[in-house]
């Protein structure tokens, strides 16, 4: 691994300090992956289109003049603008590859090769390079060229059909599970494994990560359940997909909700006794008709009191019954506070959500703000030996 130039050796040593990452991605999947690497010391150079950059830069709402979602994903990174359709832009990227450890790209399959920046060209410049391609469907197969977003991949994986009510269209997931869970996190794991393999073999490699593949792995328990039962699980009918009285949310009088996750029999028994319906205890795994009857009764009971009242009822009963918080409530909860999940700014305001991974003696590094578009272009190019006059010329030509 290459040491990051200018790293402060007096401060904490982060696990990925010295790893240089070229980030040719935008929006969520790649941005979240490189955020995870940057938080633990990797030098991430975000390569963006001159003049526009990442799509999320200009999206509303904004914080300090930049899209809020862009700000959330791009701390601890630098920004280099580079026109990869220009011959000189491609030449600069190839020069950067020589001192990089990882290149992650999020183009459609084949785009890097058509630009003359495919694995063959990159590995010829640096045989130790790890190149990771992150896309919806991967670099092969009949769908490799399809346009898609998280919701499309969720739909094609079978995951979307598991979300929502029984008699309605599938519900849009509240989180981009395909983007982050099956895309970003799989990419991070792959990069860390490849860096370990690089230490052992001295050789880089090209890695193909598809969000659809990742969702397939995440759905393995449901797939095996389908194999055992002979039928796919159905939303609103399967016991953990809204079809059981003991695993769902119930609306309260004030418009809030209480969440019941009384999966184990002892929790269900405690819940039923506290709700005043002991006759339900032996009906936990009854058929769909009985489940519906229990749900209807519980809906009426929960609707008779406010969420605060129900919180008090279950405050001393350990049976997996909790309030459903909105986002504002969740991030000021005593648990989030105790876990130090929000970093504060100079004025005491919440600044960003902290990376939850804590290693022995090391926490994620203190965050620097997301970079302005191209703010580090000159510094990165000077590292390649270009002087101010040459850099100014590249600006005039639209290369950076």
C-alpha atoms as a printed R data frame, in Angstrom:
    type eleno elety resid chain resno       x       y       z
1   ATOM     1    CA   UNK     A     1   0.000   0.000   0.000
2   ATOM     2    CA   UNK     A     2   1.170   3.513  -0.741
3   ATOM     3    CA   UNK     A     3   1.539   6.065   2.012
4   ATOM     4    CA   UNK     A     4  -0.692   9.073   1.671
5   ATOM     5    CA   UNK     A     5   1.428  12.138   1.113
6   ATOM     6    CA   UNK     A     6   1.247  14.642   3.923
7   ATOM     7    CA   UNK     A     7  -0.354  12.254   6.412
8   ATOM     8    CA   UNK     A     8   0.016  13.395  10.012
9   ATOM     9    CA   UNK     A     9   2.109  10.703  11.672
10  ATOM    10    CA   UNK     A    10   1.676  12.312  15.096
11  ATOM    11    CA   UNK     A    11  -2.054  11.637  15.163
12  ATOM    12    CA   UNK     A    12  -3.845   8.302  15.370
13  ATOM    13    CA   UNK     A    13  -2.920   5.650  12.825
14  ATOM    14    CA   UNK     A    14  -6.030   4.567  10.974
15  ATOM    15    CA   UNK     A    15  -6.332   1.068   9.515
16  ATOM    16    CA   UNK     A    16  -6.560   2.368   5.935
17  ATOM    17    CA   UNK     A    17  -4.054   5.175   6.252
18  ATOM    18    CA   UNK     A    18  -1.824   5.037   3.178
19  ATOM    19    CA   UNK     A    19  -4.496   3.567   0.910
20  ATOM    20    CA   UNK     A    20  -5.262   5.830  -2.047
21  ATOM    21    CA   UNK     A    21  -8.681   5.459  -3.679
22  ATOM    22    CA   UNK     A    22  -9.820   6.961  -6.982
23  ATOM    23    CA   UNK     A    23 -13.600   7.345  -6.791
24  ATOM    24    CA   UNK     A    24 -15.349   7.483 -10.180
25  ATOM    25    CA   UNK     A    25 -18.877   7.142  -8.780
26  ATOM    26    CA   UNK     A    26 -21.812   9.382  -7.892
27  ATOM    27    CA   UNK     A    27 -25.049   9.293  -5.913
28  ATOM    28    CA   UNK     A    28 -25.473   6.608  -3.237
29  ATOM    29    CA   UNK     A    29 -23.791   3.224  -3.889
30  ATOM    30    CA   UNK     A    30 -20.238   4.325  -4.634
31  ATOM    31    CA   UNK     A    31 -20.430   7.404  -2.429
32  ATOM    32    CA   UNK     A    32 -21.387   5.390   0.638
33  ATOM    33    CA   UNK     A    33 -18.703   2.777  -0.070
34  ATOM    34    CA   UNK     A    34 -15.891   5.325  -0.344
35  ATOM    35    CA   UNK     A    35 -17.241   7.169   2.716
36  ATOM    36    CA   UNK     A    36 -16.675   4.007   4.746
37  ATOM    37    CA   UNK     A    37 -13.095   3.809   3.465
38  ATOM    38    CA   UNK     A    38 -12.409   7.516   4.015
39  ATOM    39    CA   UNK     A    39 -13.676   7.406   7.601
40  ATOM    40    CA   UNK     A    40 -10.890   4.976   8.451
41  ATOM    41    CA   UNK     A    41  -8.011   6.795   6.838
42  ATOM    42    CA   UNK     A    42  -8.104   6.076   3.114
43  ATOM    43    CA   UNK     A    43  -7.291   9.025   0.877
44  ATOM    44    CA   UNK     A    44 -10.321   9.252  -1.412
45  ATOM    45    CA   UNK     A    45 -10.012  11.397  -4.526
46  ATOM    46    CA   UNK     A    46 -13.489  11.946  -5.911
47  ATOM    47    CA   UNK     A    47 -13.240  12.443  -9.675
48  ATOM    48    CA   UNK     A    48 -16.114  14.536 -11.024
49  ATOM    49    CA   UNK     A    49 -17.277  16.052 -14.285
50  ATOM    50    CA   UNK     A    50 -16.067  19.628 -14.774
51  ATOM    51    CA   UNK     A    51 -18.827  22.180 -14.325
52  ATOM    52    CA   UNK     A    52 -21.460  19.887 -12.800
53  ATOM    53    CA   UNK     A    53 -19.969  17.120 -10.693
54  ATOM    54    CA   UNK     A    54 -22.020  14.623  -8.718
55  ATOM    55    CA   UNK     A    55 -25.773  14.885  -9.394
56  ATOM    56    CA   UNK     A    56 -26.490  15.342  -5.693
57  ATOM    57    CA   UNK     A    57 -24.389  18.505  -5.376
58  ATOM    58    CA   UNK     A    58 -27.262  20.705  -6.565
59  ATOM    59    CA   UNK     A    59 -30.181  18.728  -5.167
60  ATOM    60    CA   UNK     A    60 -32.581  20.264  -2.656
61  ATOM    61    CA   UNK     A    61 -32.659  20.629   0.288
62  ATOM    62    CA   UNK     A    62 -29.187  22.049   0.825
63  ATOM    63    CA   UNK     A    63 -26.795  22.609   3.707
64  ATOM    64    CA   UNK     A    64 -24.259  25.428   3.355
65  ATOM    65    CA   UNK     A    65 -24.936  25.652  -0.370
66  ATOM    66    CA   UNK     A    66 -24.577  21.955  -1.208
67  ATOM    67    CA   UNK     A    67 -27.120  19.159  -1.497
68  ATOM    68    CA   UNK     A    68 -27.767  17.638   1.931
69  ATOM    69    CA   UNK     A    69 -27.365  14.065   0.711
70  ATOM    70    CA   UNK     A    70 -24.090  14.957  -1.026
71  ATOM    71    CA   UNK     A    71 -22.823  16.497   2.215
72  ATOM    72    CA   UNK     A    72 -23.735  13.344   4.131
73  ATOM    73    CA   UNK     A    73 -21.768  11.026   1.846
74  ATOM    74    CA   UNK     A    74 -18.656  12.990   0.945
75  ATOM    75    CA   UNK     A    75 -16.885  14.028   4.120
76  ATOM    76    CA   UNK     A    76 -13.152  13.271   4.320
77  ATOM    77    CA   UNK     A    77 -12.781  13.262   0.528
78  ATOM    78    CA   UNK     A    78 -11.050  15.523  -1.972
79  ATOM    79    CA   UNK     A    79 -12.492  16.574  -5.348
80  ATOM    80    CA   UNK     A    80 -10.718  16.555  -8.705
81  ATOM    81    CA   UNK     A    81 -12.611  17.594 -11.816
82  ATOM    82    CA   UNK     A    82 -11.601  15.590 -14.871
83  ATOM    83    CA   UNK     A    83 -13.139  15.240 -18.320
84  ATOM    84    CA   UNK     A    84 -12.664  11.581 -19.167
85  ATOM    85    CA   UNK     A    85 -13.948  12.144 -22.699
86  ATOM    86    CA   UNK     A    86 -10.899  14.325 -23.363
87  ATOM    87    CA   UNK     A    87  -7.635  12.610 -24.280
88  ATOM    88    CA   UNK     A    88  -5.699  14.666 -21.739
89  ATOM    89    CA   UNK     A    89  -8.243  13.831 -19.043
90  ATOM    90    CA   UNK     A    90  -7.794  10.127 -19.659
91  ATOM    91    CA   UNK     A    91  -4.016  10.551 -19.610
92  ATOM    92    CA   UNK     A    92  -4.210  12.252 -16.220
93  ATOM    93    CA   UNK     A    93  -6.337   9.435 -14.828
94  ATOM    94    CA   UNK     A    94  -3.815   6.869 -16.031
95  ATOM    95    CA   UNK     A    95  -1.049   8.850 -14.340
96  ATOM    96    CA   UNK     A    96  -3.064   8.872 -11.113
97  ATOM    97    CA   UNK     A    97  -3.575   5.114 -11.365
98  ATOM    98    CA   UNK     A    98   0.160   4.579 -11.019
99  ATOM    99    CA   UNK     A    99   0.060   5.745  -7.379
100 ATOM   100    CA   UNK     A   100  -3.386   4.407  -6.489
101 ATOM   101    CA   UNK     A   101  -4.343   1.287  -4.602
102 ATOM   102    CA   UNK     A   102  -8.048   1.180  -5.485
103 ATOM   103    CA   UNK     A   103 -10.204   2.529  -8.290
104 ATOM   104    CA   UNK     A   104 -13.960   2.219  -7.890
105 ATOM   105    CA   UNK     A   105 -16.240   3.068 -10.820
106 ATOM   106    CA   UNK     A   106 -20.007   3.176 -11.180
107 ATOM   107    CA   UNK     A   107 -20.527   3.479 -14.937
108 ATOM   108    CA   UNK     A   108 -22.656   1.101 -16.949
109 ATOM   109    CA   UNK     A   109 -20.926  -2.075 -18.052
110 ATOM   110    CA   UNK     A   110 -18.316  -1.498 -20.734
111 ATOM   111    CA   UNK     A   111 -18.073   2.305 -20.433
112 ATOM   112    CA   UNK     A   112 -14.585   2.276 -18.908
113 ATOM   113    CA   UNK     A   113 -13.310   0.007 -21.680
114 ATOM   114    CA   UNK     A   114 -14.847   2.231 -24.359
115 ATOM   115    CA   UNK     A   115 -13.041   5.207 -22.831
116 ATOM   116    CA   UNK     A   116  -9.759   3.332 -23.072
117 ATOM   117    CA   UNK     A   117  -9.712   2.962 -19.278
118 ATOM   118    CA   UNK     A   118 -10.625  -0.701 -18.931
119 ATOM   119    CA   UNK     A   119  -8.891  -3.244 -16.738
120 ATOM   120    CA   UNK     A   120  -6.279  -4.034 -19.382
121 ATOM   121    CA   UNK     A   121  -5.135  -0.399 -19.640
122 ATOM   122    CA   UNK     A   122  -5.282   0.268 -15.905
123 ATOM   123    CA   UNK     A   123  -3.463  -2.890 -14.834
124 ATOM   124    CA   UNK     A   124  -0.739  -2.232 -17.397
125 ATOM   125    CA   UNK     A   125  -0.042   1.034 -15.581
126 ATOM   126    CA   UNK     A   126  -0.261  -0.507 -12.113
127 ATOM   127    CA   UNK     A   127  -0.260  -4.264 -11.635
128 ATOM   128    CA   UNK     A   128  -1.135  -3.871  -7.949
129 ATOM   129    CA   UNK     A   129  -4.301  -1.880  -8.621
130 ATOM   130    CA   UNK     A   130  -7.655  -3.087  -7.328
131 ATOM   131    CA   UNK     A   131 -10.390  -1.996  -9.729
132 ATOM   132    CA   UNK     A   132 -13.957  -2.419  -8.501
133 ATOM   133    CA   UNK     A   133 -16.935  -1.963 -10.805
134 ATOM   134    CA   UNK     A   134 -20.174  -1.319  -8.914
135 ATOM   135    CA   UNK     A   135 -23.434  -1.503 -10.836
136 ATOM   136    CA   UNK     A   136 -27.008  -2.725 -10.646
137 ATOM   137    CA   UNK     A   137 -26.570  -5.908 -12.682
138 ATOM   138    CA   UNK     A   138 -22.846  -6.435 -13.098
139 ATOM   139    CA   UNK     A   139 -20.536  -6.631 -16.080
140 ATOM   140    CA   UNK     A   140 -22.188  -9.679 -17.662
141 ATOM   141    CA   UNK     A   141 -25.642 -11.093 -18.365
142 ATOM   142    CA   UNK     A   142 -28.574  -9.878 -20.481
143 ATOM   143    CA   UNK     A   143 -29.397  -7.002 -18.106
144 ATOM   144    CA   UNK     A   144 -25.904  -5.516 -17.888
145 ATOM   145    CA   UNK     A   145 -26.888  -2.481 -19.996
146 ATOM   146    CA   UNK     A   146 -30.271  -1.766 -18.341
147 ATOM   147    CA   UNK     A   147 -30.798   1.594 -16.651
148 ATOM   148    CA   UNK     A   148 -32.045   1.203 -13.093
149 ATOM   149    CA   UNK     A   149 -32.171   2.603  -9.586
150 ATOM   150    CA   UNK     A   150 -32.531   0.981  -6.200
151 ATOM   151    CA   UNK     A   151 -36.278   0.421  -6.545
152 ATOM   152    CA   UNK     A   152 -35.817  -1.345  -9.903
153 ATOM   153    CA   UNK     A   153 -33.177  -3.706  -8.558
154 ATOM   154    CA   UNK     A   154 -35.289  -4.374  -5.477
155 ATOM   155    CA   UNK     A   155 -38.188  -5.257  -7.761
156 ATOM   156    CA   UNK     A   156 -36.166  -7.581  -9.962
157 ATOM   157    CA   UNK     A   157 -34.583  -9.334  -6.964
158 ATOM   158    CA   UNK     A   158 -37.921 -10.382  -5.474
159 ATOM   159    CA   UNK     A   159 -37.371  -8.195  -2.393
160 ATOM   160    CA   UNK     A   160 -39.935  -5.538  -3.273
161 ATOM   161    CA   UNK     A   161 -42.745  -8.115  -3.427
162 ATOM   162    CA   UNK     A   162 -42.113  -8.805   0.254
163 ATOM   163    CA   UNK     A   163 -42.761  -5.209   1.310
164 ATOM   164    CA   UNK     A   164 -46.175  -3.680   2.035
165 ATOM   165    CA   UNK     A   165 -49.744  -4.796   2.599
166 ATOM   166    CA   UNK     A   166 -51.308  -7.931   1.206
167 ATOM   167    CA   UNK     A   167 -53.822  -6.207  -1.045
168 ATOM   168    CA   UNK     A   168 -51.787  -3.214  -2.214
169 ATOM   169    CA   UNK     A   169 -48.898  -2.620  -4.572
170 ATOM   170    CA   UNK     A   170 -45.460  -3.276  -3.057
171 ATOM   171    CA   UNK     A   171 -44.349  -0.502  -0.707
172 ATOM   172    CA   UNK     A   172 -41.366   1.677  -1.598
173 ATOM   173    CA   UNK     A   173 -38.639   0.749   0.923
174 ATOM   174    CA   UNK     A   174 -37.729   3.428   3.447
175 ATOM   175    CA   UNK     A   175 -34.017   2.806   2.870
176 ATOM   176    CA   UNK     A   176 -32.064   2.095  -0.349
177 ATOM   177    CA   UNK     A   177 -31.359  -1.499   0.608
178 ATOM   178    CA   UNK     A   178 -30.039  -2.424  -2.824
179 ATOM   179    CA   UNK     A   179 -27.791   0.622  -3.076
180 ATOM   180    CA   UNK     A   180 -26.259   0.435   0.388
181 ATOM   181    CA   UNK     A   181 -26.700  -3.080   1.733
182 ATOM   182    CA   UNK     A   182 -26.242  -5.070  -1.447
183 ATOM   183    CA   UNK     A   183 -24.048  -2.512  -3.233
184 ATOM   184    CA   UNK     A   184 -21.954  -0.250  -1.008
185 ATOM   185    CA   UNK     A   185 -21.279  -2.685   1.808
186 ATOM   186    CA   UNK     A   186 -20.527  -5.587  -0.521
187 ATOM   187    CA   UNK     A   187 -18.078  -3.307  -2.328
188 ATOM   188    CA   UNK     A   188 -16.334  -2.356   0.909
189 ATOM   189    CA   UNK     A   189 -15.993  -5.994   1.962
190 ATOM   190    CA   UNK     A   190 -14.636  -6.901  -1.475
191 ATOM   191    CA   UNK     A   191 -12.071  -4.080  -1.386
192 ATOM   192    CA   UNK     A   192 -10.857  -5.038   2.080
193 ATOM   193    CA   UNK     A   193 -10.526  -8.686   1.048
194 ATOM   194    CA   UNK     A   194  -8.700  -7.682  -2.129
195 ATOM   195    CA   UNK     A   195  -6.282  -5.493  -0.149
196 ATOM   196    CA   UNK     A   196  -5.550  -8.466   2.089
197 ATOM   197    CA   UNK     A   197  -5.016 -10.674  -0.950
198 ATOM   198    CA   UNK     A   198  -2.734  -8.017  -2.418
199 ATOM   199    CA   UNK     A   199  -0.557  -8.268   0.677
200 ATOM   200    CA   UNK     A   200  -0.300 -12.026   0.153
201 ATOM   201    CA   UNK     A   201   0.199 -12.156  -3.618
202 ATOM   202    CA   UNK     A   202   1.405  -8.723  -4.691
203 ATOM   203    CA   UNK     A   203  -1.173  -8.730  -7.479
204 ATOM   204    CA   UNK     A   204  -4.160  -6.492  -8.063
205 ATOM   205    CA   UNK     A   205  -7.466  -7.585  -9.562
206 ATOM   206    CA   UNK     A   206 -10.713  -6.462 -11.155
207 ATOM   207    CA   UNK     A   207 -13.858  -6.988  -9.052
208 ATOM   208    CA   UNK     A   208 -17.423  -7.025 -10.378
209 ATOM   209    CA   UNK     A   209 -20.065  -6.136  -7.751
210 ATOM   210    CA   UNK     A   210 -23.734  -6.214  -8.767
211 ATOM   211    CA   UNK     A   211 -26.463  -4.997  -6.433
212 ATOM   212    CA   UNK     A   212 -28.816  -7.669  -7.768
213 ATOM   213    CA   UNK     A   213 -26.317 -10.350  -6.733
214 ATOM   214    CA   UNK     A   214 -25.999  -8.844  -3.275
215 ATOM   215    CA   UNK     A   215 -29.745  -8.811  -2.794
216 ATOM   216    CA   UNK     A   216 -29.806 -12.456  -3.816
217 ATOM   217    CA   UNK     A   217 -27.494 -13.261  -0.921
218 ATOM   218    CA   UNK     A   218 -29.509 -11.140   1.502
219 ATOM   219    CA   UNK     A   219 -32.631 -13.030   0.417
220 ATOM   220    CA   UNK     A   220 -31.049 -16.443   1.029
221 ATOM   221    CA   UNK     A   221 -33.081 -17.136   4.222
222 ATOM   222    CA   UNK     A   222 -36.329 -16.400   2.359
223 ATOM   223    CA   UNK     A   223 -35.149 -18.522  -0.567
224 ATOM   224    CA   UNK     A   224 -34.439 -21.495   1.691
225 ATOM   225    CA   UNK     A   225 -37.796 -21.021   3.388
226 ATOM   226    CA   UNK     A   226 -39.407 -21.120  -0.053
227 ATOM   227    CA   UNK     A   227 -37.537 -24.331  -0.845
228 ATOM   228    CA   UNK     A   228 -38.775 -25.912   2.361
229 ATOM   229    CA   UNK     A   229 -42.413 -24.816   2.019
230 ATOM   230    CA   UNK     A   230 -42.722 -24.991  -1.753
231 ATOM   231    CA   UNK     A   231 -44.238 -21.483  -2.065
232 ATOM   232    CA   UNK     A   232 -42.744 -17.974  -2.006
233 ATOM   233    CA   UNK     A   233 -43.391 -15.905   1.147
234 ATOM   234    CA   UNK     A   234 -46.161 -13.347   0.592
235 ATOM   235    CA   UNK     A   235 -46.300  -9.823   1.978
236 ATOM   236    CA   UNK     A   236 -49.107  -9.270   4.432
237 ATOM   237    CA   UNK     A   237 -49.452 -13.019   4.926
238 ATOM   238    CA   UNK     A   238 -46.067 -14.356   6.026
239 ATOM   239    CA   UNK     A   239 -45.599 -14.063   9.784
240 ATOM   240    CA   UNK     A   240 -42.757 -11.489   9.598
241 ATOM   241    CA   UNK     A   241 -44.238  -9.659   6.607
242 ATOM   242    CA   UNK     A   242 -47.335  -8.286   8.283
243 ATOM   243    CA   UNK     A   243 -49.345 -11.478   8.524
244 ATOM   244    CA   UNK     A   244 -48.998 -12.136  12.250
245 ATOM   245    CA   UNK     A   245 -50.489 -10.236  15.157
246 ATOM   246    CA   UNK     A   246 -47.238 -10.553  17.094
247 ATOM   247    CA   UNK     A   247 -44.980  -8.892  14.496
248 ATOM   248    CA   UNK     A   248 -46.373  -5.623  13.207
249 ATOM   249    CA   UNK     A   249 -47.042  -1.961  14.010
250 ATOM   250    CA   UNK     A   250 -50.281  -0.668  15.520
251 ATOM   251    CA   UNK     A   251 -51.624   2.882  15.321
252 ATOM   252    CA   UNK     A   252 -52.384   4.681  18.566
253 ATOM   253    CA   UNK     A   253 -54.916   7.359  19.453
254 ATOM   254    CA   UNK     A   254 -52.556  10.276  18.829
255 ATOM   255    CA   UNK     A   255 -51.597   9.121  15.342
256 ATOM   256    CA   UNK     A   256 -48.343   7.550  16.471
257 ATOM   257    CA   UNK     A   257 -47.561   3.847  16.427
258 ATOM   258    CA   UNK     A   258 -46.355   1.079  18.678
259 ATOM   259    CA   UNK     A   259 -44.264  -1.765  17.300
260 ATOM   260    CA   UNK     A   260 -44.789  -5.339  18.476
261 ATOM   261    CA   UNK     A   261 -41.980  -7.793  17.803
262 ATOM   262    CA   UNK     A   262 -42.977 -10.524  20.236
263 ATOM   263    CA   UNK     A   263 -41.454 -13.381  18.224
264 ATOM   264    CA   UNK     A   264 -40.523 -15.633  21.141
265 ATOM   265    CA   UNK     A   265 -43.352 -17.321  23.025
266 ATOM   266    CA   UNK     A   266 -42.344 -15.816  26.377
267 ATOM   267    CA   UNK     A   267 -42.499 -12.312  24.893
268 ATOM   268    CA   UNK     A   268 -45.872 -12.994  23.302
269 ATOM   269    CA   UNK     A   269 -47.221 -14.296  26.614
270 ATOM   270    CA   UNK     A   270 -46.013 -11.230  28.487
271 ATOM   271    CA   UNK     A   271 -47.470  -8.959  25.813
272 ATOM   272    CA   UNK     A   272 -50.876 -10.653  25.859
273 ATOM   273    CA   UNK     A   273 -51.093 -10.502  29.635
274 ATOM   274    CA   UNK     A   274 -50.173  -6.809  29.677
275 ATOM   275    CA   UNK     A   275 -52.737  -6.070  26.928
276 ATOM   276    CA   UNK     A   276 -55.445  -7.958  28.807
277 ATOM   277    CA   UNK     A   277 -55.907 -10.658  26.162
278 ATOM   278    CA   UNK     A   278 -54.503 -13.834  27.787
279 ATOM   279    CA   UNK     A   279 -56.756 -15.910  25.539
280 ATOM   280    CA   UNK     A   280 -54.415 -15.038  22.643
281 ATOM   281    CA   UNK     A   281 -51.363 -16.688  24.216
282 ATOM   282    CA   UNK     A   282 -51.978 -20.129  22.757
283 ATOM   283    CA   UNK     A   283 -53.000 -18.698  19.391
284 ATOM   284    CA   UNK     A   284 -49.627 -17.179  18.477
285 ATOM   285    CA   UNK     A   285 -49.101 -19.364  15.405
286 ATOM   286    CA   UNK     A   286 -52.752 -19.855  14.498
287 ATOM   287    CA   UNK     A   287 -53.919 -19.660  10.889
288 ATOM   288    CA   UNK     A   288 -54.491 -16.481   8.897
289 ATOM   289    CA   UNK     A   289 -58.127 -16.111   9.895
290 ATOM   290    CA   UNK     A   290 -57.317 -16.179  13.603
291 ATOM   291    CA   UNK     A   291 -54.361 -13.851  13.089
292 ATOM   292    CA   UNK     A   292 -56.687 -11.347  11.440
293 ATOM   293    CA   UNK     A   293 -59.131 -11.579  14.345
294 ATOM   294    CA   UNK     A   294 -56.315 -10.955  16.840
295 ATOM   295    CA   UNK     A   295 -54.976  -8.060  14.803
296 ATOM   296    CA   UNK     A   296 -58.392  -6.417  14.653
297 ATOM   297    CA   UNK     A   297 -58.792  -6.698  18.422
298 ATOM   298    CA   UNK     A   298 -55.306  -5.344  19.068
299 ATOM   299    CA   UNK     A   299 -55.852  -2.478  16.634
300 ATOM   300    CA   UNK     A   300 -58.888  -1.402  18.668
301 ATOM   301    CA   UNK     A   301 -57.017  -1.669  21.946
302 ATOM   302    CA   UNK     A   302 -54.012   0.337  20.753
303 ATOM   303    CA   UNK     A   303 -56.257   2.987  19.186
304 ATOM   304    CA   UNK     A   304 -57.851   3.667  22.577
305 ATOM   305    CA   UNK     A   305 -54.698   5.214  24.079
306 ATOM   306    CA   UNK     A   306 -51.914   7.550  22.986
307 ATOM   307    CA   UNK     A   307 -48.439   6.364  22.143
308 ATOM   308    CA   UNK     A   308 -47.095   7.974  25.326
309 ATOM   309    CA   UNK     A   309 -49.626   6.057  27.395
310 ATOM   310    CA   UNK     A   310 -48.648   2.786  25.757
311 ATOM   311    CA   UNK     A   311 -44.968   3.547  26.308
312 ATOM   312    CA   UNK     A   312 -45.741   3.864  30.006
313 ATOM   313    CA   UNK     A   313 -47.696   0.589  29.986
314 ATOM   314    CA   UNK     A   314 -44.745  -1.331  28.561
315 ATOM   315    CA   UNK     A   315 -41.922   0.623  30.202
316 ATOM   316    CA   UNK     A   316 -41.180  -2.158  32.708
317 ATOM   317    CA   UNK     A   317 -42.228  -5.122  30.533
318 ATOM   318    CA   UNK     A   318 -39.416  -6.687  28.518
319 ATOM   319    CA   UNK     A   319 -41.373  -8.135  25.614
320 ATOM   320    CA   UNK     A   320 -40.161  -6.354  22.446
321 ATOM   321    CA   UNK     A   321 -42.843  -3.683  22.376
322 ATOM   322    CA   UNK     A   322 -41.510  -0.226  21.532
323 ATOM   323    CA   UNK     A   323 -42.686   3.094  20.106
324 ATOM   324    CA   UNK     A   324 -42.140   3.871  16.435
325 ATOM   325    CA   UNK     A   325 -40.104   7.091  16.374
326 ATOM   326    CA   UNK     A   326 -39.903   9.573  13.576
327 ATOM   327    CA   UNK     A   327 -36.405  10.564  12.451
328 ATOM   328    CA   UNK     A   328 -36.196  13.632  14.685
329 ATOM   329    CA   UNK     A   329 -37.134  11.594  17.746
330 ATOM   330    CA   UNK     A   330 -34.785   8.752  16.869
331 ATOM   331    CA   UNK     A   331 -31.677  10.906  16.677
332 ATOM   332    CA   UNK     A   332 -32.251  12.554  20.069
333 ATOM   333    CA   UNK     A   333 -33.035   9.311  21.866
334 ATOM   334    CA   UNK     A   334 -30.968   8.547  24.978
335 ATOM   335    CA   UNK     A   335 -29.601   5.436  23.274
336 ATOM   336    CA   UNK     A   336 -28.286   7.377  20.263
337 ATOM   337    CA   UNK     A   337 -26.835   9.936  22.664
338 ATOM   338    CA   UNK     A   338 -25.136   7.280  24.774
339 ATOM   339    CA   UNK     A   339 -23.661   5.687  21.656
340 ATOM   340    CA   UNK     A   340 -22.362   9.095  20.466
341 ATOM   341    CA   UNK     A   341 -23.922   8.665  17.041
342 ATOM   342    CA   UNK     A   342 -24.154  12.389  16.301
343 ATOM   343    CA   UNK     A   343 -21.090  14.610  16.033
344 ATOM   344    CA   UNK     A   344 -21.622  18.242  16.950
345 ATOM   345    CA   UNK     A   345 -20.294  21.379  15.324
346 ATOM   346    CA   UNK     A   346 -18.565  24.346  16.934
347 ATOM   347    CA   UNK     A   347 -21.913  25.837  17.933
348 ATOM   348    CA   UNK     A   348 -23.147  22.607  19.482
349 ATOM   349    CA   UNK     A   349 -25.481  21.778  16.581
350 ATOM   350    CA   UNK     A   350 -25.654  18.264  15.125
351 ATOM   351    CA   UNK     A   351 -23.039  18.121  12.351
352 ATOM   352    CA   UNK     A   352 -23.102  14.577  10.974
353 ATOM   353    CA   UNK     A   353 -23.907  10.961  11.762
354 ATOM   354    CA   UNK     A   354 -20.842   9.163  13.059
355 ATOM   355    CA   UNK     A   355 -19.579   5.930  11.528
356 ATOM   356    CA   UNK     A   356 -20.691   3.257  14.034
357 ATOM   357    CA   UNK     A   357 -17.616   1.039  13.618
358 ATOM   358    CA   UNK     A   358 -15.277   1.419  16.592
359 ATOM   359    CA   UNK     A   359 -11.995  -0.480  16.682
360 ATOM   360    CA   UNK     A   360  -9.718  -0.980  19.681
361 ATOM   361    CA   UNK     A   361  -8.158   2.388  20.390
362 ATOM   362    CA   UNK     A   362  -9.409   3.885  17.124
363 ATOM   363    CA   UNK     A   363 -12.574   5.703  16.195
364 ATOM   364    CA   UNK     A   364 -13.474   7.056  12.739
365 ATOM   365    CA   UNK     A   365 -11.402  10.115  11.971
366 ATOM   366    CA   UNK     A   366 -12.741  13.607  12.592
367 ATOM   367    CA   UNK     A   367 -14.784  14.687   9.610
368 ATOM   368    CA   UNK     A   368 -13.757  17.340   7.141
369 ATOM   369    CA   UNK     A   369 -16.658  18.876   5.184
370 ATOM   370    CA   UNK     A   370 -17.611  17.573   1.755
371 ATOM   371    CA   UNK     A   371 -15.366  19.230  -0.858
372 ATOM   372    CA   UNK     A   372 -16.462  21.954  -3.211
373 ATOM   373    CA   UNK     A   373 -16.402  20.913  -6.851
374 ATOM   374    CA   UNK     A   374 -12.791  20.589  -7.975
375 ATOM   375    CA   UNK     A   375 -11.363  22.202  -4.856
376 ATOM   376    CA   UNK     A   376  -8.379  19.835  -4.837
377 ATOM   377    CA   UNK     A   377  -7.728  19.673  -8.576
378 ATOM   378    CA   UNK     A   378  -4.621  21.846  -8.482
379 ATOM   379    CA   UNK     A   379  -3.133  20.047  -5.465
380 ATOM   380    CA   UNK     A   380  -3.635  16.603  -7.021
381 ATOM   381    CA   UNK     A   381  -2.193  17.698 -10.373
382 ATOM   382    CA   UNK     A   382   0.839  19.306  -8.757
383 ATOM   383    CA   UNK     A   383   1.531  15.916  -7.199
384 ATOM   384    CA   UNK     A   384   1.815  14.611 -10.773
385 ATOM   385    CA   UNK     A   385   4.422  17.265 -11.529
386 ATOM   386    CA   UNK     A   386   2.235  19.833 -13.328
387 ATOM   387    CA   UNK     A   387   2.950  23.502 -12.667
388 ATOM   388    CA   UNK     A   388   0.426  26.334 -12.372
389 ATOM   389    CA   UNK     A   389   0.718  27.293 -16.027
390 ATOM   390    CA   UNK     A   390   0.003  23.740 -17.186
391 ATOM   391    CA   UNK     A   391  -2.961  23.493 -14.795
392 ATOM   392    CA   UNK     A   392  -4.372  26.777 -16.062
393 ATOM   393    CA   UNK     A   393  -4.081  25.456 -19.607
394 ATOM   394    CA   UNK     A   394  -6.043  22.337 -18.690
395 ATOM   395    CA   UNK     A   395  -8.801  24.532 -17.274
396 ATOM   396    CA   UNK     A   396  -8.996  26.539 -20.485
397 ATOM   397    CA   UNK     A   397  -9.256  23.349 -22.540
398 ATOM   398    CA   UNK     A   398 -12.086  21.966 -20.390
399 ATOM   399    CA   UNK     A   399  -9.970  19.024 -19.182
400 ATOM   400    CA   UNK     A   400 -10.477  19.892 -15.505
